[in-house]
Amino acid sequence: MSFNVFIHVQHLLGTGHAVRAASIGKALMERGARVTLATGNMLPPTLDTGDLKIVQLPAVRSPDAVFNRLVTLDNEDIDDAWKKSRLESTLEAYQAEPFDLLLTETYPFGRRQFEFELSELLKLAKARSQPPLIATSIRDILVRKQELWKEEWMADQALTHYDRVLVHSDPDFVQLGDSFPFADRVEHLVRYTGYVGGGERPEPPEGVGEDEVIISCGGGAVAENLLSAALEARPLSRRADDVTWRILVGHDVSEQAFQILRKSATEGLIVERARKDFPGLLKRARLSVSQAGYNTVLDILIASVPAVFVPFAQVKETEQAQRADALAAHGRAVVTPEKDLTPERLAAAIDDALALPRSGHKVMLGGAEKSADILMNDLKERAA
């Protein structure tokens, strides 16, 4: 039995949302589904979308970490005319075919800025003579809201519109209730899938990454403090001043800024762009230094490498700090706050982390495949 799937994803700064959505889409295709991925931002150049049908919606992003303003790729503020165009594009893409499954990435557990679009998409789906299965795909940690009513609204929306909530985490590490106070209300909808990612990636050339300190920053849009501190921290470390430090700069960092970083590198430092063989580097490394984004943390857990986390925590962001603290509580990492970061503090955290043992705990993986299995089973039960 073949099913038709529509996935909606919107990433604003980091690329993790798009990576997870594409992974789930490809896993559904491997199980015989036809999958359309509608993306509200430009997909990263390193993302393999396989045979997914990609629909490029009018693109929008956040210009900074405040997330109170959205701009087009030309840095123009969005207005009512843009919203009208975006809504029309989304509904047109959804109406192009009869879909058996509608999967929204994050919403309604985030992305309330897009309620103007996604609430109408849900209404359209529900109004069909044969409504689709409606599911949401959320990461391990949600960003806490200052107003409790916003989190209650999330639960209300899930209960009103959704048939399934996929949580992409290992419940031995993180559960939905750790970051969502109304988790008990939606518990009957929730399925834990394990982490999404960890698939086959190219191996680094022989010797590259061996016993190195690997500093990474994901896309790099909000990593200036970490990169600056890392450039000066190597001679201040007692345990890692004798090995190569490799600084991987994400593709969201401009070429001009990247060249400045390269020219600032002293002896023992390699500064280069982010690499597709990053997971392989971690498996050979002495230590990882990074923020605490979903994809990076997953690669670190798989590699079982000691880690220093400098979680992105500007403005109202809590997600990365909670994720980093969860791993620190399991003895997997040392956390140093971004707001207090200096080369001296980073070097001290690196020395502390190098005293940690490599963990033998195997994290629950296969989140894309498990998600696809859950959704396909739900679809078959509905069709029976």
C-alpha positions in Angstrom: 0.0 0.0 0.0 1.4 3.4 -1.1 0.9 6.6 0.9 1.3 10.2 -0.1 3.1 12.4 2.5 3.3 16.2 2.9 6.0 17.5 5.3 6.2 21.2 6.2 9.5 22.5 7.7 10.6 26.0 8.7 14.1 26.6 10.0 15.1 30.2 11.0 18.7 30.1 12.1 20.1 26.6 12.6 19.6 23.8 10.1 18.6 21.0 12.5 14.9 21.2 11.7 15.5 20.8 8.0 17.9 17.9 8.5 15.5 16.0 10.7 12.5 16.6 8.3 14.5 15.4 5.3 15.7 12.4 7.2 12.2 11.3 8.1 11.0 12.0 4.5 13.7 9.8 3.0 12.9 7.0 5.6 9.2 7.2 4.6 10.2 6.9 0.9 12.3 3.8 1.7 9.0 2.3 3.0 7.2 3.0 -0.2 5.7 6.5 0.5 5.7 9.4 -1.9 7.0 12.5 -0.1 6.8 16.2 -0.7 8.9 18.4 1.5 7.8 22.0 1.6 10.5 24.2 3.1 10.1 27.8 4.3 13.8 28.6 4.0 16.7 27.6 1.8 18.0 24.1 2.5 21.7 23.9 3.5 24.0 22.9 0.7 25.3 19.9 2.7 21.9 18.4 3.1 21.2 15.3 1.0 17.4 15.3 0.1 17.6 12.2 -2.0 14.5 11.7 -4.2 12.2 14.0 -2.1 10.0 16.3 -4.0 11.1 19.7 -2.8 8.7 22.7 -2.8 10.4 26.0 -2.1 8.0 28.3 -0.3 8.7 32.0 -0.1 11.8 31.9 2.1 12.1 33.7 5.4 14.6 33.6 8.2 15.5 35.3 11.5 18.2 37.9 11.2 19.4 37.3 14.8 18.8 35.2 17.9 16.0 37.4 19.3 13.4 35.7 17.0 11.0 38.7 17.3 11.5 39.7 13.6 11.4 37.8 10.4 13.1 38.8 7.1 13.3 37.6 3.6 16.6 36.4 2.1 17.0 40.0 0.9 16.7 41.2 4.5 13.4 42.8 3.9 10.9 42.7 6.8 7.9 40.6 6.0 4.5 42.2 5.7 0.9 41.3 5.1 1.5 40.9 1.4 4.3 38.5 2.0 2.2 36.5 4.5 -0.6 36.3 1.9 1.9 35.0 -0.7 3.3 32.5 1.7 -0.1 31.2 2.7 -1.2 30.9 -0.9 2.0 29.0 -1.8 1.6 26.6 1.1 -2.1 25.8 0.4 -1.4 25.5 -3.3 1.4 22.9 -2.6 -0.9 21.0 -0.3 -3.8 20.9 -2.7 -1.6 19.7 -5.6 -2.2 16.1 -4.6 -4.4 14.1 -2.2 -2.1 13.5 0.9 -2.6 10.7 3.4 -0.2 12.2 6.0 0.5 15.8 7.0 3.6 16.2 9.1 4.5 19.6 10.6 8.0 20.0 11.9 7.9 21.7 15.4 4.5 23.3 15.1 2.4 23.6 17.3 5.2 23.2 19.9 6.9 26.2 18.4 6.8 28.4 15.3 3.8 30.4 16.5 4.9 33.2 14.2 3.6 31.0 11.4 0.2 30.4 12.9 -1.2 32.6 10.1 -0.1 29.9 7.6 -0.2 26.6 9.5 -3.6 27.0 11.2 -5.1 27.5 7.7 -3.2 24.4 6.4 -4.6 22.3 9.3 -8.1 23.6 8.6 -7.8 22.7 5.0 -6.5 19.3 5.8 -9.3 18.7 8.3 -12.0 19.8 5.9 -11.2 17.2 3.3 -13.7 14.4 2.9 -10.9 12.0 3.9 -8.7 14.0 6.3 -5.1 12.9 6.5 -3.3 11.5 9.5 -1.8 14.7 11.1 1.5 14.4 13.0 4.1 16.7 14.4 7.8 16.1 14.7 9.7 17.7 17.6 13.2 17.6 18.9 14.3 16.4 22.4 14.1 19.8 24.1 11.5 22.5 23.6 12.2 26.2 24.3 10.5 27.2 27.5 8.1 30.1 27.2 7.9 32.9 29.8 4.1 32.9 29.5 2.5 29.6 30.6 -0.5 30.2 28.5 1.6 29.8 25.4 2.6 26.3 26.4 -1.0 25.4 27.3 -2.0 26.6 23.9 0.5 24.2 22.4 -1.2 21.3 24.2 -4.6 22.5 23.2 -3.6 22.7 19.5 -2.1 19.2 19.6 -5.2 17.7 21.2 -7.5 19.5 18.7 -5.7 18.8 15.5 -3.0 16.1 15.9 -3.1 12.3 15.8 0.6 11.7 16.7 3.5 13.6 18.4 6.9 12.2 17.5 9.6 13.1 20.1 13.1 12.7 18.7 15.1 11.8 21.8 16.3 8.9 24.0 13.9 8.9 27.0 16.8 7.6 29.1 18.4 11.0 28.6 15.6 13.5 27.9 11.8 13.2 28.1 9.2 15.7 26.9 8.2 16.6 30.4 11.7 17.9 31.1 10.9 21.0 29.0 7.1 21.0 28.5 4.9 21.4 31.6 1.8 20.0 29.9 3.4 16.8 28.7 0.9 14.7 30.6 -2.0 16.1 28.6 -0.6 14.8 25.3 1.1 11.7 26.6 -1.3 9.4 24.7 -0.2 11.0 21.4 3.6 10.8 22.1 6.0 8.2 20.8 9.7 8.4 21.5 11.7 7.7 18.3 15.3 8.0 19.4 17.6 10.6 17.9 17.3 11.5 14.2 20.6 11.3 12.5 23.8 9.3 12.8 23.5 7.9 9.3 26.4 7.0 7.0 28.8 9.8 6.4 32.2 9.9 4.6 35.3 8.9 6.6 38.1 11.5 7.0 41.4 10.9 5.2 43.8 8.7 7.2 45.2 10.4 10.2 43.0 13.5 10.0 41.3 14.2 13.3 43.5 11.7 15.3 43.8 12.9 18.9 42.7 16.4 17.9 40.5 18.9 19.7 37.6 19.5 17.3 35.8 22.9 17.7 32.6 23.1 15.8 29.7 25.5 15.6 27.0 24.0 13.4 26.0 26.6 10.8 27.8 29.2 12.8 25.2 32.0 12.7 25.4 32.6 16.5 28.9 31.2 17.3 31.1 34.3 17.3 32.0 34.1 21.0 32.9 30.4 20.8 35.1 30.9 17.7 36.9 33.9 19.1 37.7 32.2 22.5 38.8 29.0 20.8 41.4 30.9 18.7 43.2 32.0 21.9 42.6 29.1 24.3 45.1 26.5 23.1 48.2 27.7 24.9 46.2 28.2 28.1 45.3 24.5 28.3 47.3 22.2 30.5 46.0 18.9 28.9 45.6 19.8 25.3 48.2 22.4 24.4 50.3 19.8 22.7 47.8 18.6 20.1 46.2 20.0 17.0 43.1 22.1 17.4 40.8 22.0 14.4 38.2 24.8 14.2 35.3 24.1 11.8 33.5 27.2 10.7 29.9 26.8 9.5 28.6 28.0 6.2 26.4 30.7 7.8 29.6 32.6 8.6 30.5 35.0 5.8 33.5 34.4 3.7 35.1 37.7 4.9 34.7 36.6 8.5 36.0 33.2 7.7 39.1 34.6 6.2 39.7 36.8 9.2 39.5 33.7 11.4 41.9 31.8 9.2 44.5 34.6 9.3 44.2 34.7 13.1 45.1 31.0 13.5 48.4 30.5 15.3 50.6 27.4 15.4 48.7 24.2 16.2 45.4 25.6 15.0 43.6 24.6 11.8 40.7 26.8 10.7 38.5 25.4 7.9 35.0 25.2 6.8 32.5 22.7 8.3 33.1 19.2 6.8 30.8 16.4 5.9 33.1 13.9 7.6 32.6 15.7 11.0 31.3 12.6 12.7 34.3 10.6 11.7 36.6 13.4 13.1 34.8 13.1 16.4 35.4 9.4 16.6 39.2 10.0 16.3 39.3 13.1 18.5 40.6 13.6 22.0 37.8 16.1 22.7 34.9 18.0 21.1 34.1 21.7 21.8 30.8 23.0 20.5 27.5 24.6 21.2 24.7 22.1 22.1 22.6 22.0 19.0 20.6 18.8 18.4 22.7 17.4 15.5 26.1 18.2 17.0 25.2 16.6 20.3 23.9 13.5 18.5 27.3 13.1 16.7 29.1 13.6 20.0 27.0 10.9 21.7 27.6 8.4 18.9 31.3 9.1 19.0 31.4 8.7 22.8 34.0 11.6 22.9 34.4 13.8 25.9 32.8 17.2 25.3 32.7 20.8 26.3 29.5 22.6 25.6 29.1 26.3 25.3 25.3 26.3 24.8 23.7 29.1 22.7 21.6 30.9 25.4 21.1 34.4 24.2 17.9 36.3 24.9 15.2 33.7 25.8 16.8 30.6 24.4 16.8 27.7 26.9 16.9 24.6 24.6 20.7 24.2 24.2 21.4 24.9 27.9 18.9 22.2 29.0 20.4 19.7 26.5 23.9 20.4 27.7 23.0 20.1 31.3 21.3 16.8 30.7 24.5 15.4 29.2 26.6 16.9 32.0 24.4 15.1 34.6 25.2 11.8 32.9 28.9 12.6 33.1 29.2 13.1 29.3 30.2 16.7 29.2 31.4 19.9 30.9 29.3 23.0 30.4 30.6 26.6 30.4 28.1 29.4 29.9 28.4 31.6 26.8 27.9 34.9 28.7 31.0 34.3 30.8 33.1 32.8 28.0 36.8 33.8 27.9 39.8 32.0 26.4 40.9 31.2 30.0 37.5 29.7 31.0 37.3 27.7 27.8 40.8 26.3 28.4 39.8 25.3 32.0 36.6 23.6 30.8 38.6 21.7 28.2 41.0 20.5 30.9 38.1 19.4 33.1 36.4 17.6 30.2 39.6 15.7 29.3 39.4 14.0 32.8 36.0 12.5 31.8 36.0 8.8 30.7 34.6 7.8 27.3 31.1 6.6 27.9 30.0 3.1 27.0 26.3 4.0 27.1 24.7 3.5 23.7 22.3 6.3 22.9 18.9 5.4 21.2 19.3 6.1 17.5 17.4 5.4 14.3 14.9 8.2 15.0 14.1 8.8 11.3 13.5 5.1 10.7 11.5 4.6 13.9 9.4 7.7 13.0 8.7 6.3 9.5 7.7 2.9 11.0 5.3 4.6 13.5 3.7 6.8 10.9 3.4 3.9 8.3 1.8 1.8 11.0 -0.6 4.6 11.9 -1.5 5.0 8.2 -2.1 1.3 7.7 -4.4 1.1 10.8 -6.4 4.1 9.5 -6.7 2.4 6.1 -7.8 -0.9 7.5 
